[in-house]
């Protein structure tokens, strides 16, 4: 079912591109996929080498999330929409995260607050 879902989505993307000449993906969306794929391979290797216990599942999630975030920073794939979302999250939570703002804006594509 997963393969069918992926194939149907790819077919839809090709049909829309042929008919309208538009495509929703750019390089900034596709670049983090390499880092995500490598992180997934590392987690898969860890999970095959270690016995799976219930407490390890959150650990795998944490490792994957950290790998994805690092991939976003290394490829500078953060965009202005990401900065708006980050600012909204900070406003909602009320946290004082000036150091996080500096890190996010430093590694964003446009680099402006």
C-alpha positions in Angstrom: 0.0 0.0 0.0 2.9 2.4 0.7 4.4 1.8 -2.7 1.1 2.3 -4.3 0.6 5.6 -2.5 4.1 6.8 -3.5 3.5 5.8 -7.1 0.1 7.5 -7.2 1.6 10.7 -5.8 4.5 10.7 -8.3 2.1 10.1 -11.2 0.0 13.0 -10.0 3.1 15.2 -9.8 4.1 14.3 -13.4 0.6 14.9 -14.7 0.4 18.3 -13.1 3.8 19.2 -14.3 3.0 18.2 -17.9 -0.4 20.0 -17.9 0.5 23.2 -16.0 4.3 23.3 -16.0 4.4 23.8 -12.3 6.2 21.6 -9.7 6.0 22.0 -5.9 9.6 20.9 -5.2 12.7 23.0 -5.4 16.3 22.2 -4.4 15.8 23.7 -1.0 13.2 21.1 -0.3 15.1 18.2 -1.8 18.6 18.9 -0.2 17.7 17.8 3.3 16.5 14.5 2.0 20.1 13.3 1.7 20.7 14.0 5.3 17.4 12.5 6.3 18.2 9.4 4.3 21.6 9.1 5.9 20.1 9.5 9.4 17.5 6.8 8.5 20.3 4.4 7.5 22.1 5.0 10.7 19.0 4.4 12.8 18.2 1.3 10.8 21.8 0.0 11.4 21.4 0.7 15.1 18.0 -1.0 15.3 19.3 -4.1 13.6 22.4 -4.3 15.8 20.6 -3.8 19.1 17.6 -5.5 20.5 14.5 -3.4 20.3 13.0 -2.4 23.7 10.1 -0.2 24.3 12.2 2.6 25.8 14.4 2.8 22.7 11.7 4.0 20.4 11.8 7.6 21.8 15.6 7.4 21.6 15.3 6.6 17.9 12.9 9.4 17.4 15.2 11.8 19.1 18.2 10.7 17.0 16.2 11.0 13.8 14.8 14.5 14.7 18.3 15.7 15.6 19.7 14.4 12.3 16.9 16.1 10.4 17.5 19.4 12.1 21.3 19.2 11.6 20.6 18.4 7.9 18.4 21.5 7.7 21.2 23.7 9.1 24.0 22.2 7.1 22.1 22.6 3.8 20.8 26.0 4.8 17.3 25.0 3.8 15.5 27.2 6.3 13.4 29.7 4.5 11.5 32.8 5.5 8.3 30.7 6.0 10.3 28.6 8.5 11.3 31.8 10.4 7.7 33.0 10.6 6.6 29.6 11.9 9.5 29.6 14.5 8.6 33.2 15.6 4.9 32.1 16.0 5.9 29.1 18.1 8.1 31.3 20.3 5.3 33.8 20.7 2.8 31.1 21.7 5.1 29.5 24.2 6.4 32.7 25.6 10.0 31.3 25.9 13.0 33.5 26.0 15.1 31.9 23.3 17.3 34.7 21.9 20.2 32.2 21.4 17.9 29.9 19.3 16.8 32.9 17.2 20.4 33.8 16.5 21.1 30.2 15.5 18.1 30.0 13.2 18.6 33.3 11.5 22.3 32.6 11.1 21.6 29.4 9.3 18.6 30.6 7.3 18.9 31.3 3.6 18.2 35.0 3.8 19.9 35.5 7.3 17.6 38.3 8.4 15.4 38.4 11.5 
